[in-house]
């Protein structure tokens, strides 16, 4: 994770202003939705991109692929699904 050296205070309503430089770098425009994740002791903001969520892991990555209609799988989700199907077929 890269440090920007920029700090912001949380206001009385719990809001934080994302600096213009960072919004520009990530293509976040006014009124764009952002997702908020928690990973350990980190809070992660990411521009929301609907429809690319892995059906198995819930991950949203640029590596996710669409299969059969609206089924999206991350590489990890595809591996998990493959392993489960393989185990199921071998047990029959």
C-alpha positions in Angstrom: 0.0 0.0 0.0 1.4 3.4 -1.0 1.3 6.3 1.4 0.3 9.6 0.0 1.3 11.7 3.0 -2.2 13.3 2.9 -4.3 13.3 6.1 -7.9 14.4 6.6 -10.0 14.8 9.7 -13.4 13.2 10.1 -16.1 15.9 10.5 -18.9 15.8 13.1 -21.1 13.9 10.6 -18.4 11.2 10.1 -17.4 12.4 6.6 -13.9 12.5 5.1 -13.0 14.5 2.1 -11.1 12.4 -0.5 -8.4 14.7 -2.0 -8.9 15.9 -5.6 -5.6 14.3 -6.7 -6.7 10.9 -5.5 -10.2 11.2 -7.0 -8.6 12.2 -10.3 -6.1 9.3 -10.2 -8.9 6.7 -9.6 -11.5 8.3 -11.9 -13.9 9.2 -9.1 -16.3 12.0 -10.1 -18.8 13.9 -8.0 -21.7 11.6 -7.0 -19.9 8.4 -8.1 -20.7 5.6 -5.7 -17.7 4.1 -3.7 -17.5 0.8 -1.8 -16.1 0.7 1.7 -14.3 -2.5 2.8 -12.6 -3.4 6.1 -9.4 -5.5 5.9 -7.8 -6.1 9.3 -7.2 -2.6 10.7 -7.6 -0.9 7.4 -10.6 0.9 5.8 -10.5 0.7 2.0 -12.5 2.9 -0.4 -12.9 1.8 -4.0 -14.9 3.2 -6.9 -18.0 1.0 -7.1 -18.2 -1.2 -10.2 -21.5 -3.1 -10.3 -21.9 -6.6 -11.6 -18.4 -7.9 -11.3 -18.6 -9.5 -7.9 -17.5 -13.1 -7.7 -20.4 -15.4 -6.8 -18.2 -17.6 -4.6 -15.8 -15.2 -2.8 -17.5 -11.9 -3.1 -14.3 -10.4 -4.5 -14.3 -7.6 -7.1 -11.1 -7.7 -9.2 -10.1 -6.8 -12.7 -9.4 -10.5 -13.2 -13.0 -11.6 -12.6 -14.6 -13.2 -15.7 -18.2 -13.6 -16.7 -19.6 -17.1 -17.3 -23.2 -18.3 -18.2 -25.5 -15.3 -18.1 -24.5 -13.2 -15.0 -22.2 -15.6 -13.2 -18.9 -13.8 -12.3 -16.0 -15.7 -10.9 -12.6 -14.4 -9.6 -9.6 -16.7 -10.2 -9.9 -17.9 -6.5 -13.7 -18.4 -6.9 -13.2 -20.5 -10.1 -10.6 -22.6 -8.3 -12.9 -23.2 -5.3 -15.8 -24.1 -7.6 -13.6 -26.4 -9.7 -12.3 -28.2 -6.5 -15.9 -28.6 -5.2 -17.2 -30.0 -8.5 -14.2 -32.3 -8.8 -14.7 -33.6 -5.2 -18.4 -34.1 -5.9 -17.8 -36.1 -9.1 -15.1 -38.2 -7.5 -17.4 -39.1 -4.6 -20.1 -40.6 -6.9 
